[in-house]
Amino acid sequence: MKLYEFKQTLSGNEPPRDLAVYLQALWFDAKGDWDKAHDIVQDIHDENASWIHAYLHRKEGDVFNSEYWYNRAGKKRCNEPLQNEWEAIAEAML
């Protein structure tokens, strides 16, 4: 799946069934359900989930918490617009 195809799934009411858990979190975030996205990644303890977790807390405005998760992901805090980071994460997960 390419990024543009992933974005097209956002017109639906549910994410595609075969979508990886990381992409499910990004899907719910893009649909405006921050809580669902956060619920998905908060109990996954790997770098991919930590990167999404960092992004979500950055979006929330919790800089301290986002820094913790960026460190867990092995990433520096992103200073790009949130949409750019969302797309970068989605591309990496695809």
mmCIF file as gemmi writes it, N, C-alpha and C atoms, coordinates in Angstrom:
data_model
loop_
_atom_site.group_PDB
_atom_site.id
_atom_site.type_symbol
_atom_site.label_atom_id
_atom_site.label_alt_id
_atom_site.label_comp_id
_atom_site.label_asym_id
_atom_site.label_entity_id
_atom_site.label_seq_id
_atom_site.pdbx_PDB_ins_code
_atom_site.Cartn_x
_atom_site.Cartn_y
_atom_site.Cartn_z
_atom_site.occupancy
_atom_site.B_iso_or_equiv
_atom_site.pdbx_formal_charge
_atom_site.auth_seq_id
_atom_site.auth_asym_id
_atom_site.pdbx_PDB_model_num
ATOM 1 N N . MET Axp A 1 ? 0.851 -1.177 0 1 0 ? 1 A 1
ATOM 2 C CA . MET Axp A 1 ? 0 0 0 1 0 ? 1 A 1
ATOM 3 C C . MET Axp A 1 ? 0.896 1.239 0 1 0 ? 1 A 1
ATOM 4 N N . LYS Axp A 2 ? 0.524 2.202 -0.765 1 0 ? 2 A 1
ATOM 5 C CA . LYS Axp A 2 ? 1.221 3.487 -0.828 1 0 ? 2 A 1
ATOM 6 C C . LYS Axp A 2 ? 0.518 4.492 0.076 1 0 ? 2 A 1
ATOM 7 N N . LEU Axp A 3 ? 1.209 5.597 0.388 1 0 ? 3 A 1
ATOM 8 C CA . LEU Axp A 3 ? 0.643 6.61 1.275 1 0 ? 3 A 1
ATOM 9 C C . LEU Axp A 3 ? -0.692 7.135 0.751 1 0 ? 3 A 1
ATOM 10 N N . TYR Axp A 4 ? -0.771 7.42 -0.541 1 0 ? 4 A 1
ATOM 11 C CA . TYR Axp A 4 ? -2.03 7.957 -1.072 1 0 ? 4 A 1
ATOM 12 C C . TYR Axp A 4 ? -3.17 6.941 -0.929 1 0 ? 4 A 1
ATOM 13 N N . GLU Axp A 5 ? -2.856 5.649 -1.029 1 0 ? 5 A 1
ATOM 14 C CA . GLU Axp A 5 ? -3.888 4.623 -0.85 1 0 ? 5 A 1
ATOM 15 C C . GLU Axp A 5 ? -4.324 4.55 0.616 1 0 ? 5 A 1
ATOM 16 N N . PHE Axp A 6 ? -3.344 4.666 1.502 1 0 ? 6 A 1
ATOM 17 C CA . PHE Axp A 6 ? -3.664 4.684 2.925 1 0 ? 6 A 1
ATOM 18 C C . PHE Axp A 6 ? -4.565 5.865 3.243 1 0 ? 6 A 1
ATOM 19 N N . LYS Axp A 7 ? -4.242 7.02 2.703 1 0 ? 7 A 1
ATOM 20 C CA . LYS Axp A 7 ? -5.066 8.209 2.944 1 0 ? 7 A 1
ATOM 21 C C . LYS Axp A 7 ? -6.481 8.024 2.404 1 0 ? 7 A 1
ATOM 22 N N . GLN Axp A 8 ? -6.619 7.309 1.316 1 0 ? 8 A 1
ATOM 23 C CA . GLN Axp A 8 ? -7.95 7.063 0.755 1 0 ? 8 A 1
ATOM 24 C C . GLN Axp A 8 ? -8.825 6.241 1.7 1 0 ? 8 A 1
ATOM 25 N N . THR Axp A 9 ? -8.218 5.399 2.527 1 0 ? 9 A 1
ATOM 26 C CA . THR Axp A 9 ? -9.004 4.597 3.468 1 0 ? 9 A 1
ATOM 27 C C . THR Axp A 9 ? -9.652 5.461 4.538 1 0 ? 9 A 1
ATOM 28 N N . LEU Axp A 10 ? -9.179 6.695 4.682 1 0 ? 10 A 1
ATOM 29 C CA . LEU Axp A 10 ? -9.727 7.596 5.693 1 0 ? 10 A 1
ATOM 30 C C . LEU Axp A 10 ? -11.16 8.023 5.385 1 0 ? 10 A 1
ATOM 31 N N . SER Axp A 11 ? -11.611 7.759 4.173 1 0 ? 11 A 1
ATOM 32 C CA . SER Axp A 11 ? -13.005 8.095 3.83 1 0 ? 11 A 1
ATOM 33 C C . SER Axp A 11 ? -13.986 7.074 4.405 1 0 ? 11 A 1
ATOM 34 N N . GLY Axp A 12 ? -13.472 5.944 4.876 1 0 ? 12 A 1
ATOM 35 C CA . GLY Axp A 12 ? -14.328 4.92 5.46 1 0 ? 12 A 1
ATOM 36 C C . GLY Axp A 12 ? -14.615 5.174 6.928 1 0 ? 12 A 1
ATOM 37 N N . ASN Axp A 13 ? -15.488 4.339 7.473 1 0 ? 13 A 1
ATOM 38 C CA . ASN Axp A 13 ? -15.86 4.451 8.885 1 0 ? 13 A 1
ATOM 39 C C . ASN Axp A 13 ? -14.984 3.618 9.805 1 0 ? 13 A 1
ATOM 40 N N . GLU Axp A 14 ? -14.288 2.64 9.24 1 0 ? 14 A 1
ATOM 41 C CA . GLU Axp A 14 ? -13.401 1.753 9.998 1 0 ? 14 A 1
ATOM 42 C C . GLU Axp A 14 ? -12.119 1.565 9.199 1 0 ? 14 A 1
ATOM 43 N N . PRO Axp A 15 ? -11.01 1.343 9.9 1 0 ? 15 A 1
ATOM 44 C CA . PRO Axp A 15 ? -9.774 1.062 9.165 1 0 ? 15 A 1
ATOM 45 C C . PRO Axp A 15 ? -9.868 -0.301 8.487 1 0 ? 15 A 1
ATOM 46 N N . PRO Axp A 16 ? -9.12 -0.493 7.418 1 0 ? 16 A 1
ATOM 47 C CA . PRO Axp A 16 ? -9.108 -1.816 6.778 1 0 ? 16 A 1
ATOM 48 C C . PRO Axp A 16 ? -8.701 -2.894 7.786 1 0 ? 16 A 1
ATOM 49 N N . ARG Axp A 17 ? -9.306 -4.056 7.682 1 0 ? 17 A 1
ATOM 50 C CA . ARG Axp A 17 ? -9.071 -5.135 8.652 1 0 ? 17 A 1
ATOM 51 C C . ARG Axp A 17 ? -7.623 -5.616 8.686 1 0 ? 17 A 1
ATOM 52 N N . ASP Axp A 18 ? -6.941 -5.579 7.569 1 0 ? 18 A 1
ATOM 53 C CA . ASP Axp A 18 ? -5.576 -6.104 7.497 1 0 ? 18 A 1
ATOM 54 C C . ASP Axp A 18 ? -4.506 -5.05 7.781 1 0 ? 18 A 1
ATOM 55 N N . LEU Axp A 19 ? -4.919 -3.908 8.271 1 0 ? 19 A 1
ATOM 56 C CA . LEU Axp A 19 ? -3.993 -2.813 8.533 1 0 ? 19 A 1
ATOM 57 C C . LEU Axp A 19 ? -3.157 -3.104 9.777 1 0 ? 19 A 1
ATOM 58 N N . ALA Axp A 20 ? -1.841 -2.903 9.67 1 0 ? 20 A 1
ATOM 59 C CA . ALA Axp A 20 ? -0.95 -3.106 10.814 1 0 ? 20 A 1
ATOM 60 C C . ALA Axp A 20 ? -1.37 -2.196 11.962 1 0 ? 20 A 1
ATOM 61 N N . VAL Axp A 21 ? -1.096 -2.631 13.167 1 0 ? 21 A 1
ATOM 62 C CA . VAL Axp A 21 ? -1.523 -1.91 14.371 1 0 ? 21 A 1
ATOM 63 C C . VAL Axp A 21 ? -1.013 -0.458 14.378 1 0 ? 21 A 1
ATOM 64 N N . TYR Axp A 22 ? 0.194 -0.23 13.908 1 0 ? 22 A 1
ATOM 65 C CA . TYR Axp A 22 ? 0.75 1.13 13.87 1 0 ? 22 A 1
ATOM 66 C C . TYR Axp A 22 ? -0.075 2.02 12.946 1 0 ? 22 A 1
ATOM 67 N N . LEU Axp A 23 ? -0.43 1.468 11.8 1 0 ? 23 A 1
ATOM 68 C CA . LEU Axp A 23 ? -1.234 2.227 10.847 1 0 ? 23 A 1
ATOM 69 C C . LEU Axp A 23 ? -2.657 2.419 11.344 1 0 ? 23 A 1
ATOM 70 N N . GLN Axp A 24 ? -3.158 1.473 12.122 1 0 ? 24 A 1
ATOM 71 C CA . GLN Axp A 24 ? -4.473 1.66 12.737 1 0 ? 24 A 1
ATOM 72 C C . GLN Axp A 24 ? -4.443 2.884 13.651 1 0 ? 24 A 1
ATOM 73 N N . ALA Axp A 25 ? -3.386 3.014 14.445 1 0 ? 25 A 1
ATOM 74 C CA . ALA Axp A 25 ? -3.267 4.169 15.344 1 0 ? 25 A 1
ATOM 75 C C . ALA Axp A 25 ? -3.237 5.466 14.545 1 0 ? 25 A 1
ATOM 76 N N . LEU Axp A 26 ? -2.457 5.486 13.473 1 0 ? 26 A 1
ATOM 77 C CA . LEU Axp A 26 ? -2.397 6.693 12.641 1 0 ? 26 A 1
ATOM 78 C C . LEU Axp A 26 ? -3.738 6.961 11.972 1 0 ? 26 A 1
ATOM 79 N N . TRP Axp A 27 ? -4.42 5.9 11.589 1 0 ? 27 A 1
ATOM 80 C CA . TRP Axp A 27 ? -5.731 6.036 10.959 1 0 ? 27 A 1
ATOM 81 C C . TRP Axp A 27 ? -6.709 6.717 11.919 1 0 ? 27 A 1
ATOM 82 N N . PHE Axp A 28 ? -6.771 6.225 13.153 1 0 ? 28 A 1
ATOM 83 C CA . PHE Axp A 28 ? -7.695 6.817 14.123 1 0 ? 28 A 1
ATOM 84 C C . PHE Axp A 28 ? -7.296 8.255 14.453 1 0 ? 28 A 1
ATOM 85 N N . ASP Axp A 29 ? -6.006 8.529 14.527 1 0 ? 29 A 1
ATOM 86 C CA . ASP Axp A 29 ? -5.57 9.905 14.767 1 0 ? 29 A 1
ATOM 87 C C . ASP Axp A 29 ? -6.043 10.821 13.636 1 0 ? 29 A 1
ATOM 88 N N . ALA Axp A 30 ? -5.859 10.375 12.411 1 0 ? 30 A 1
ATOM 89 C CA . ALA Axp A 30 ? -6.272 11.185 11.266 1 0 ? 30 A 1
ATOM 90 C C . ALA Axp A 30 ? -7.784 11.409 11.241 1 0 ? 30 A 1
ATOM 91 N N . LYS Axp A 31 ? -8.524 10.482 11.813 1 0 ? 31 A 1
ATOM 92 C CA . LYS Axp A 31 ? -9.988 10.604 11.875 1 0 ? 31 A 1
ATOM 93 C C . LYS Axp A 31 ? -10.441 11.44 13.072 1 0 ? 31 A 1
ATOM 94 N N . GLY Axp A 32 ? -9.47 11.942 13.854 1 0 ? 32 A 1
ATOM 95 C CA . GLY Axp A 32 ? -9.804 12.8 14.979 1 0 ? 32 A 1
ATOM 96 C C . GLY Axp A 32 ? -10.012 12.069 16.289 1 0 ? 32 A 1
ATOM 97 N N . ASP Axp A 33 ? -9.663 10.795 16.328 1 0 ? 33 A 1
ATOM 98 C CA . ASP Axp A 33 ? -9.833 10.013 17.554 1 0 ? 33 A 1
ATOM 99 C C . ASP Axp A 33 ? -8.469 9.786 18.213 1 0 ? 33 A 1
ATOM 100 N N . TRP Axp A 34 ? -7.948 10.849 18.828 1 0 ? 34 A 1
ATOM 101 C CA . TRP Axp A 34 ? -6.643 10.811 19.495 1 0 ? 34 A 1
ATOM 102 C C . TRP Axp A 34 ? -6.631 9.729 20.572 1 0 ? 34 A 1
ATOM 103 N N . ASP Axp A 35 ? -7.695 9.637 21.345 1 0 ? 35 A 1
ATOM 104 C CA . ASP Axp A 35 ? -7.749 8.66 22.438 1 0 ? 35 A 1
ATOM 105 C C . ASP Axp A 35 ? -7.613 7.227 21.936 1 0 ? 35 A 1
ATOM 106 N N . LYS Axp A 36 ? -8.303 6.893 20.872 1 0 ? 36 A 1
ATOM 107 C CA . LYS Axp A 36 ? -8.222 5.533 20.317 1 0 ? 36 A 1
ATOM 108 C C . LYS Axp A 36 ? -6.806 5.274 19.804 1 0 ? 36 A 1
ATOM 109 N N . ALA Axp A 37 ? -6.228 6.254 19.119 1 0 ? 37 A 1
ATOM 110 C CA . ALA Axp A 37 ? -4.861 6.107 18.616 1 0 ? 37 A 1
ATOM 111 C C . ALA Axp A 37 ? -3.899 5.87 19.771 1 0 ? 37 A 1
ATOM 112 N N . HIS Axp A 38 ? -4.058 6.645 20.827 1 0 ? 38 A 1
ATOM 113 C CA . HIS Axp A 38 ? -3.199 6.517 21.999 1 0 ? 38 A 1
ATOM 114 C C . HIS Axp A 38 ? -3.395 5.164 22.668 1 0 ? 38 A 1
ATOM 115 N N . ASP Axp A 39 ? -4.632 4.722 22.799 1 0 ? 39 A 1
ATOM 116 C CA . ASP Axp A 39 ? -4.917 3.418 23.397 1 0 ? 39 A 1
ATOM 117 C C . ASP Axp A 39 ? -4.215 2.291 22.642 1 0 ? 39 A 1
ATOM 118 N N . ILE Axp A 40 ? -4.151 2.411 21.338 1 0 ? 40 A 1
ATOM 119 C CA . ILE Axp A 40 ? -3.536 1.365 20.524 1 0 ? 40 A 1
ATOM 120 C C . ILE Axp A 40 ? -2.036 1.268 20.793 1 0 ? 40 A 1
ATOM 121 N N . VAL Axp A 41 ? -1.342 2.392 20.853 1 0 ? 41 A 1
ATOM 122 C CA . VAL Axp A 41 ? 0.125 2.344 20.95 1 0 ? 41 A 1
ATOM 123 C C . VAL Axp A 41 ? 0.67 2.344 22.369 1 0 ? 41 A 1
ATOM 124 N N . GLN Axp A 42 ? -0.12 2.705 23.346 1 0 ? 42 A 1
ATOM 125 C CA . GLN Axp A 42 ? 0.437 2.884 24.686 1 0 ? 42 A 1
ATOM 126 C C . GLN Axp A 42 ? 0.974 1.601 25.316 1 0 ? 42 A 1
ATOM 127 N N . ASP Axp A 43 ? 0.482 0.464 24.919 1 0 ? 43 A 1
ATOM 128 C CA . ASP Axp A 43 ? 0.947 -0.788 25.514 1 0 ? 43 A 1
ATOM 129 C C . ASP Axp A 43 ? 1.843 -1.61 24.593 1 0 ? 43 A 1
ATOM 130 N N . ILE Axp A 44 ? 2.271 -1.024 23.487 1 0 ? 44 A 1
ATOM 131 C CA . ILE Axp A 44 ? 3.227 -1.682 22.596 1 0 ? 44 A 1
ATOM 132 C C . ILE Axp A 44 ? 4.588 -1.069 22.898 1 0 ? 44 A 1
ATOM 133 N N . HIS Axp A 45 ? 5.546 -1.908 23.202 1 0 ? 45 A 1
ATOM 134 C CA . HIS Axp A 45 ? 6.841 -1.417 23.674 1 0 ? 45 A 1
ATOM 135 C C . HIS Axp A 45 ? 7.934 -1.663 22.644 1 0 ? 45 A 1
ATOM 136 N N . ASP Axp A 46 ? 7.81 -0.964 21.518 1 0 ? 46 A 1
ATOM 137 C CA . ASP Axp A 46 ? 8.866 -0.999 20.515 1 0 ? 46 A 1
ATOM 138 C C . ASP Axp A 46 ? 9.066 0.407 19.954 1 0 ? 46 A 1
ATOM 139 N N . GLU Axp A 47 ? 10.069 0.561 19.114 1 0 ? 47 A 1
ATOM 140 C CA . GLU Axp A 47 ? 10.408 1.891 18.609 1 0 ? 47 A 1
ATOM 141 C C . GLU Axp A 47 ? 9.324 2.484 17.72 1 0 ? 47 A 1
ATOM 142 N N . ASN Axp A 48 ? 8.643 1.665 16.935 1 0 ? 48 A 1
ATOM 143 C CA . ASN Axp A 48 ? 7.588 2.188 16.063 1 0 ? 48 A 1
ATOM 144 C C . ASN Axp A 48 ? 6.443 2.781 16.874 1 0 ? 48 A 1
ATOM 145 N N . ALA Axp A 49 ? 5.986 2.022 17.861 1 0 ? 49 A 1
ATOM 146 C CA . ALA Axp A 49 ? 4.895 2.518 18.712 1 0 ? 49 A 1
ATOM 147 C C . ALA Axp A 49 ? 5.351 3.738 19.502 1 0 ? 49 A 1
ATOM 148 N N . SER Axp A 50 ? 6.594 3.739 19.94 1 0 ? 50 A 1
ATOM 149 C CA . SER Axp A 50 ? 7.113 4.888 20.694 1 0 ? 50 A 1
ATOM 150 C C . SER Axp A 50 ? 7.138 6.141 19.829 1 0 ? 50 A 1
ATOM 151 N N . TRP Axp A 51 ? 7.471 6 18.554 1 0 ? 51 A 1
ATOM 152 C CA . TRP Axp A 51 ? 7.481 7.149 17.642 1 0 ? 51 A 1
ATOM 153 C C . TRP Axp A 51 ? 6.067 7.711 17.487 1 0 ? 51 A 1
ATOM 154 N N . ILE Axp A 52 ? 5.102 6.843 17.293 1 0 ? 52 A 1
ATOM 155 C CA . ILE Axp A 52 ? 3.71 7.295 17.179 1 0 ? 52 A 1
ATOM 156 C C . ILE Axp A 52 ? 3.256 7.912 18.495 1 0 ? 52 A 1
ATOM 157 N N . HIS Axp A 53 ? 3.629 7.3 19.596 1 0 ? 53 A 1
ATOM 158 C CA . HIS Axp A 53 ? 3.285 7.813 20.922 1 0 ? 53 A 1
ATOM 159 C C . HIS Axp A 53 ? 3.861 9.22 21.103 1 0 ? 53 A 1
ATOM 160 N N . ALA Axp A 54 ? 5.11 9.401 20.682 1 0 ? 54 A 1
ATOM 161 C CA . ALA Axp A 54 ? 5.76 10.718 20.77 1 0 ? 54 A 1
ATOM 162 C C . ALA Axp A 54 ? 4.992 11.752 19.95 1 0 ? 54 A 1
ATOM 163 N N . TYR Axp A 55 ? 4.663 11.382 18.723 1 0 ? 55 A 1
ATOM 164 C CA . TYR Axp A 55 ? 3.898 12.27 17.839 1 0 ? 55 A 1
ATOM 165 C C . TYR Axp A 55 ? 2.565 12.662 18.481 1 0 ? 55 A 1
ATOM 166 N N . LEU Axp A 56 ? 1.87 11.672 19.05 1 0 ? 56 A 1
ATOM 167 C CA . LEU Axp A 56 ? 0.565 11.949 19.656 1 0 ? 56 A 1
ATOM 168 C C . LEU Axp A 56 ? 0.687 12.922 20.823 1 0 ? 56 A 1
ATOM 169 N N . HIS Axp A 57 ? 1.709 12.755 21.649 1 0 ? 57 A 1
ATOM 170 C CA . HIS Axp A 57 ? 1.872 13.674 22.776 1 0 ? 57 A 1
ATOM 171 C C . HIS Axp A 57 ? 2.347 15.044 22.306 1 0 ? 57 A 1
ATOM 172 N N . ARG Axp A 58 ? 3.124 15.084 21.237 1 0 ? 58 A 1
ATOM 173 C CA . ARG Axp A 58 ? 3.494 16.377 20.651 1 0 ? 58 A 1
ATOM 174 C C . ARG Axp A 58 ? 2.233 17.084 20.154 1 0 ? 58 A 1
ATOM 175 N N . LYS Axp A 59 ? 1.377 16.337 19.484 1 0 ? 59 A 1
ATOM 176 C CA . LYS Axp A 59 ? 0.123 16.898 18.982 1 0 ? 59 A 1
ATOM 177 C C . LYS Axp A 59 ? -0.734 17.415 20.125 1 0 ? 59 A 1
ATOM 178 N N . GLU Axp A 60 ? -0.72 16.693 21.224 1 0 ? 60 A 1
ATOM 179 C CA . GLU Axp A 60 ? -1.488 17.062 22.406 1 0 ? 60 A 1
ATOM 180 C C . GLU Axp A 60 ? -0.917 18.322 23.07 1 0 ? 60 A 1
ATOM 181 N N . GLY Axp A 61 ? 0.347 18.615 22.806 1 0 ? 61 A 1
ATOM 182 C CA . GLY Axp A 61 ? 1.007 19.773 23.418 1 0 ? 61 A 1
ATOM 183 C C . GLY Axp A 61 ? 1.801 19.425 24.659 1 0 ? 61 A 1
ATOM 184 N N . ASP Axp A 62 ? 1.964 18.138 24.938 1 0 ? 62 A 1
ATOM 185 C CA . ASP Axp A 62 ? 2.705 17.675 26.11 1 0 ? 62 A 1
ATOM 186 C C . ASP Axp A 62 ? 4.157 17.422 25.698 1 0 ? 62 A 1
ATOM 187 N N . VAL Axp A 63 ? 4.951 18.492 25.68 1 0 ? 63 A 1
ATOM 188 C CA . VAL Axp A 63 ? 6.326 18.434 25.188 1 0 ? 63 A 1
ATOM 189 C C . VAL Axp A 63 ? 7.179 17.493 26.036 1 0 ? 63 A 1
ATOM 190 N N . PHE Axp A 64 ? 7.05 17.569 27.352 1 0 ? 64 A 1
ATOM 191 C CA . PHE Axp A 64 ? 7.852 16.724 28.229 1 0 ? 64 A 1
ATOM 192 C C . PHE Axp A 64 ? 7.614 15.249 27.936 1 0 ? 64 A 1
ATOM 193 N N . ASN Axp A 65 ? 6.367 14.861 27.869 1 0 ? 65 A 1
ATOM 194 C CA . ASN Axp A 65 ? 6.021 13.469 27.606 1 0 ? 65 A 1
ATOM 195 C C . ASN Axp A 65 ? 6.448 13.055 26.2 1 0 ? 65 A 1
ATOM 196 N N . SER Axp A 66 ? 6.286 13.937 25.238 1 0 ? 66 A 1
ATOM 197 C CA . SER Axp A 66 ? 6.691 13.59 23.872 1 0 ? 66 A 1
ATOM 198 C C . SER Axp A 66 ? 8.198 13.37 23.799 1 0 ? 66 A 1
ATOM 199 N N . GLU Axp A 67 ? 8.978 14.16 24.515 1 0 ? 67 A 1
ATOM 200 C CA . GLU Axp A 67 ? 10.436 13.991 24.529 1 0 ? 67 A 1
ATOM 201 C C . GLU Axp A 67 ? 10.806 12.594 25.029 1 0 ? 67 A 1
ATOM 202 N N . TYR Axp A 68 ? 10.137 12.152 26.075 1 0 ? 68 A 1
ATOM 203 C CA . TYR Axp A 68 ? 10.385 10.81 26.612 1 0 ? 68 A 1
ATOM 204 C C . TYR Axp A 68 ? 10.172 9.759 25.524 1 0 ? 68 A 1
ATOM 205 N N . TRP Axp A 69 ? 9.069 9.874 24.802 1 0 ? 69 A 1
ATOM 206 C CA . TRP Axp A 69 ? 8.749 8.873 23.789 1 0 ? 69 A 1
ATOM 207 C C . TRP Axp A 69 ? 9.632 8.983 22.568 1 0 ? 69 A 1
ATOM 208 N N . TYR Axp A 70 ? 10.041 10.199 22.192 1 0 ? 70 A 1
ATOM 209 C CA . TYR Axp A 70 ? 11.011 10.322 21.092 1 0 ? 70 A 1
ATOM 210 C C . TYR Axp A 70 ? 12.303 9.617 21.467 1 0 ? 70 A 1
ATOM 211 N N . ASN Axp A 71 ? 12.746 9.779 22.704 1 0 ? 71 A 1
ATOM 212 C CA . ASN Axp A 71 ? 13.96 9.092 23.159 1 0 ? 71 A 1
ATOM 213 C C . ASN Axp A 71 ? 13.785 7.581 23.095 1 0 ? 71 A 1
ATOM 214 N N . ARG Axp A 72 ? 12.631 7.085 23.518 1 0 ? 72 A 1
ATOM 215 C CA . ARG Axp A 72 ? 12.366 5.644 23.461 1 0 ? 72 A 1
ATOM 216 C C . ARG Axp A 72 ? 12.356 5.13 22.02 1 0 ? 72 A 1
ATOM 217 N N . ALA Axp A 73 ? 11.959 6.007 21.1 1 0 ? 73 A 1
ATOM 218 C CA . ALA Axp A 73 ? 11.912 5.632 19.685 1 0 ? 73 A 1
ATOM 219 C C . ALA Axp A 73 ? 13.27 5.782 18.999 1 0 ? 73 A 1
ATOM 220 N N . GLY Axp A 74 ? 14.229 6.409 19.697 1 0 ? 74 A 1
ATOM 221 C CA . GLY Axp A 74 ? 15.533 6.666 19.082 1 0 ? 74 A 1
ATOM 222 C C . GLY Axp A 74 ? 15.473 7.787 18.073 1 0 ? 74 A 1
ATOM 223 N N . LYS Axp A 75 ? 14.554 8.726 18.287 1 0 ? 75 A 1
ATOM 224 C CA . LYS Axp A 75 ? 14.347 9.847 17.353 1 0 ? 75 A 1
ATOM 225 C C . LYS Axp A 75 ? 14.522 11.166 18.08 1 0 ? 75 A 1
ATOM 226 N N . LYS Axp A 76 ? 14.875 12.179 17.301 1 0 ? 76 A 1
ATOM 227 C CA . LYS Axp A 76 ? 14.871 13.543 17.829 1 0 ? 76 A 1
ATOM 228 C C . LYS Axp A 76 ? 13.471 14.103 17.646 1 0 ? 76 A 1
ATOM 229 N N . ARG Axp A 77 ? 13.105 15.033 18.546 1 0 ? 77 A 1
ATOM 230 C CA . ARG Axp A 77 ? 11.777 15.652 18.429 1 0 ? 77 A 1
ATOM 231 C C . ARG Axp A 77 ? 11.643 16.33 17.078 1 0 ? 77 A 1
ATOM 232 N N . CYS Axp A 78 ? 10.552 16.083 16.433 1 0 ? 78 A 1
ATOM 233 C CA . CYS Axp A 78 ? 10.27 16.665 15.128 1 0 ? 78 A 1
ATOM 234 C C . CYS Axp A 78 ? 9.836 18.117 15.3 1 0 ? 78 A 1
ATOM 235 N N . ASN Axp A 79 ? 10.334 18.965 14.421 1 0 ? 79 A 1
ATOM 236 C CA . ASN Axp A 79 ? 9.934 20.368 14.432 1 0 ? 79 A 1
ATOM 237 C C . ASN Axp A 79 ? 9.132 20.737 13.181 1 0 ? 79 A 1
ATOM 238 N N . GLU Axp A 80 ? 8.832 19.733 12.395 1 0 ? 80 A 1
ATOM 239 C CA . GLU Axp A 80 ? 8.017 19.929 11.194 1 0 ? 80 A 1
ATOM 240 C C . GLU Axp A 80 ? 6.552 20.08 11.604 1 0 ? 80 A 1
ATOM 241 N N . PRO Axp A 81 ? 5.714 20.588 10.71 1 0 ? 81 A 1
ATOM 242 C CA . PRO Axp A 81 ? 4.28 20.601 11.005 1 0 ? 81 A 1
ATOM 243 C C . PRO Axp A 81 ? 3.796 19.177 11.304 1 0 ? 81 A 1
ATOM 244 N N . LEU Axp A 82 ? 2.796 19.064 12.15 1 0 ? 82 A 1
ATOM 245 C CA . LEU Axp A 82 ? 2.286 17.758 12.565 1 0 ? 82 A 1
ATOM 246 C C . LEU Axp A 82 ? 1.902 16.878 11.376 1 0 ? 82 A 1
ATOM 247 N N . GLN Axp A 83 ? 1.281 17.455 10.372 1 0 ? 83 A 1
ATOM 248 C CA . GLN Axp A 83 ? 0.873 16.669 9.202 1 0 ? 83 A 1
ATOM 249 C C . GLN Axp A 83 ? 2.081 16.058 8.506 1 0 ? 83 A 1
ATOM 250 N N . ASN Axp A 84 ? 3.176 16.792 8.437 1 0 ? 84 A 1
ATOM 251 C CA . ASN Axp A 84 ? 4.394 16.257 7.818 1 0 ? 84 A 1
ATOM 252 C C . ASN Axp A 84 ? 4.925 15.07 8.61 1 0 ? 84 A 1
ATOM 253 N N . GLU Axp A 85 ? 4.904 15.19 9.935 1 0 ? 85 A 1
ATOM 254 C CA . GLU Axp A 85 ? 5.384 14.08 10.749 1 0 ? 85 A 1
ATOM 255 C C . GLU Axp A 85 ? 4.454 12.877 10.612 1 0 ? 85 A 1
ATOM 256 N N . TRP Axp A 86 ? 3.154 13.103 10.623 1 0 ? 86 A 1
ATOM 257 C CA . TRP Axp A 86 ? 2.196 12.014 10.448 1 0 ? 86 A 1
ATOM 258 C C . TRP Axp A 86 ? 2.495 11.261 9.156 1 0 ? 86 A 1
ATOM 259 N N . GLU Axp A 87 ? 2.714 12.012 8.074 1 0 ? 87 A 1
ATOM 260 C CA . GLU Axp A 87 ? 3.002 11.385 6.784 1 0 ? 87 A 1
ATOM 261 C C . GLU Axp A 87 ? 4.328 10.633 6.803 1 0 ? 87 A 1
ATOM 262 N N . ALA Axp A 88 ? 5.33 11.195 7.463 1 0 ? 88 A 1
ATOM 263 C CA . ALA Axp A 88 ? 6.634 10.514 7.556 1 0 ? 88 A 1
ATOM 264 C C . ALA Axp A 88 ? 6.511 9.203 8.322 1 0 ? 88 A 1
ATOM 265 N N . ILE Axp A 89 ? 5.748 9.222 9.404 1 0 ? 89 A 1
ATOM 266 C CA . ILE Axp A 89 ? 5.544 7.991 10.178 1 0 ? 89 A 1
ATOM 267 C C . ILE Axp A 89 ? 4.772 6.979 9.342 1 0 ? 89 A 1
ATOM 268 N N . ALA Axp A 90 ? 3.705 7.427 8.702 1 0 ? 90 A 1
ATOM 269 C CA . ALA Axp A 90 ? 2.896 6.526 7.871 1 0 ? 90 A 1
ATOM 270 C C . ALA Axp A 90 ? 3.751 5.899 6.774 1 0 ? 90 A 1
ATOM 271 N N . GLU Axp A 91 ? 4.556 6.692 6.099 1 0 ? 91 A 1
ATOM 272 C CA . GLU Axp A 91 ? 5.441 6.174 5.039 1 0 ? 91 A 1
ATOM 273 C C . GLU Axp A 91 ? 6.374 5.119 5.605 1 0 ? 91 A 1
ATOM 274 N N . ALA Axp A 92 ? 6.943 5.394 6.777 1 0 ? 92 A 1
ATOM 275 C CA . ALA Axp A 92 ? 7.87 4.44 7.395 1 0 ? 92 A 1
ATOM 276 C C . ALA Axp A 92 ? 7.163 3.136 7.791 1 0 ? 92 A 1
ATOM 277 N N . MET Axp A 93 ? 5.893 3.223 8.176 1 0 ? 93 A 1
ATOM 278 C CA . MET Axp A 93 ? 5.155 2.039 8.611 1 0 ? 93 A 1
ATOM 279 C C . MET Axp A 93 ? 4.601 1.242 7.425 1 0 ? 93 A 1
ATOM 280 N N . LEU Axp A 94 ? 4.468 1.922 6.29 1 0 ? 94 A 1
ATOM 281 C CA . LEU Axp A 94 ? 3.971 1.233 5.092 1 0 ? 94 A 1
ATOM 282 C C . LEU Axp A 94 ? 5.098 0.43 4.472 1 0 ? 94 A 1
